[in-house]
Amino acid sequence: MKKFNYTINGIKYRVEINSIEGNVAEVTVNGSTYKVELDKEQEVKQMPKPTPVARPTTTATPKPAAAPAPAAAAPAAGGSGAPVVSPLPGVIIGVHCKVGDEVKRGQRILVLEAMKMENDIKADRDGTITSIAVSQGDNVQEGATLVTIG
């Protein structure tokens, strides 16, 4: 009859509605068949997809404009910067470093809140913070550059 694909908490579900008789529906979820009792038909309202408000702040012109100055200084010293990227989408709730700070591998440099959990973002190498692309309160996507370590 109808087929739907859902992702809930990162888990994919394929749902097929096989039949509906009265208030009982036969559905197949990821290959397993179930009979479910329907309460009463509810009106489904299509909500518009929200536009991310804070997303532009992670790539706003002022932040990258400020970042090249320290990054340009790093090559002059003979080093090159490597980005530390977000492992998952979330909100930056703590910044524990500043440009010019010396960091050690494993040192906490940021705190990212994702799925109502705080995740420490740690330096993956020893070095100097050459740029910070985020600030507290910024929404970030998976793979977004957070800081650069030279």
N, C-alpha and C positions, 0 to 999 in steps of 0.2 A: 504494500500500500504506500506508505511514506517512509523515507529514510532520512536520518539526521546524523550529523557528526558533532559531538560535543567534546570540549576539553574542560575538565574540572580539576583544579589544583594540579595542572600539568599532566593529568591522566586522560588519554583519549578514549572516548566511548563511541561506538557505532550503534545507533538505535534504529530499529525497524519496527514500525507499527504494522502488525500483520492483519489484525481485524479488530473491530469494535462492535460488540453486541450489547445494546442497552448501556449499562454503566460498567461493563467489563471489557478490558482491552487485552489482547494478546500481543506482547512485544518481545523482540529479541534484542538483547544487549550484549554486544561482543560475542555473539554465537550462542548465548544461553537464553532460552525462551522462558518468559514469565507471564502469568496472568495477573493483571493489576485492576483493582476496583477504582473507578473514577468517582470522585465526590460529586461535584456539580460543575458544569461547564463554566469556565471563567473567561472573561474577555482578556485577550492578550494584547497589550499595547506595545507597539514598536517604539523604543526609545532611540533618539538620535545618538550617534556615536559621539562621546564627549571628546572635545578637542583638548589636548594636554596644555594646560596653562603654563606650568613651570618648565616645560621642555625647552623653550627657546633660551632660558637662562643658562643652560648647560653649554650652549653653543653661541651665546651672545657675543657680539663683536667686542665689547670692552674686555672680556676675559682673555680671549685669544690674543688680543692686541697687547695685553700686559705680559703674556707668557713668552713671546719671542725674545724679549730682552734678556732674561736669564738663560734661555735656551741657547741664544747666540753666544753667551759668555762661555758656556760649557765646551763647545768645539774649540774655542781659543785655548782652553786649558788642555786640550787633547782628548777630552772625553766626549762620548755621545750619549744622548738620553734614550732611555727605554721606557715606554709607557706602562703604567699599572692600570689595568682595565677592570671595569665592573664585572663581577662574575654572574650577576643577575640584576634584573630591574629593581629599583627601589628608590628610597629617599636618603640623602646624606644627612645624618643627624649629628655628626661630630667630625671636626677637622683637627687632627692632632699634630700637624706639621705646618711649616711655612717655607717659602722659597729660601734656599740657602741652608736649611737644616741638614746635618749629617744624619743619615739613618743606617741602621744595621738590618740585615736580613731577618725577617720575622717580627720586626718592630711594628706596632700598631700605628698606622698613619691616618686612617679614616674609620668611621663607623657608618655602615649602610643598614638602614632598616628595610627589610623585605619580608613580606608575608608575616607581619607583626613580630618579627624576630630581629634582634640586633646582630649584625655580622661585622666582625673586625676585618678591615682590609689592611693587610700587612705588607711591608716592603718585601719584594721578592729577591732583593739583592742589596748589598752594601752600596752606599753612594750618597749623593747630594740631591736634594729636591731641587730640580731646575724649573719646574712649573707646576701650578695647581690649576686644574681646569674646572673645579667645582667649589661650591661653598655650601655651608650649612643650609638645609632646606631645599636644595636642588633635587629634582627628580632626574634619575639617570636610567638609561636603558642598558641591557646586557651588552658588553663589549665596548661601552663608552670609555674613553680615556679619562682617568680621574686625576692622576699626577704623572709627572715624568721624573725618573731618577737617572741622574748622570753619573 
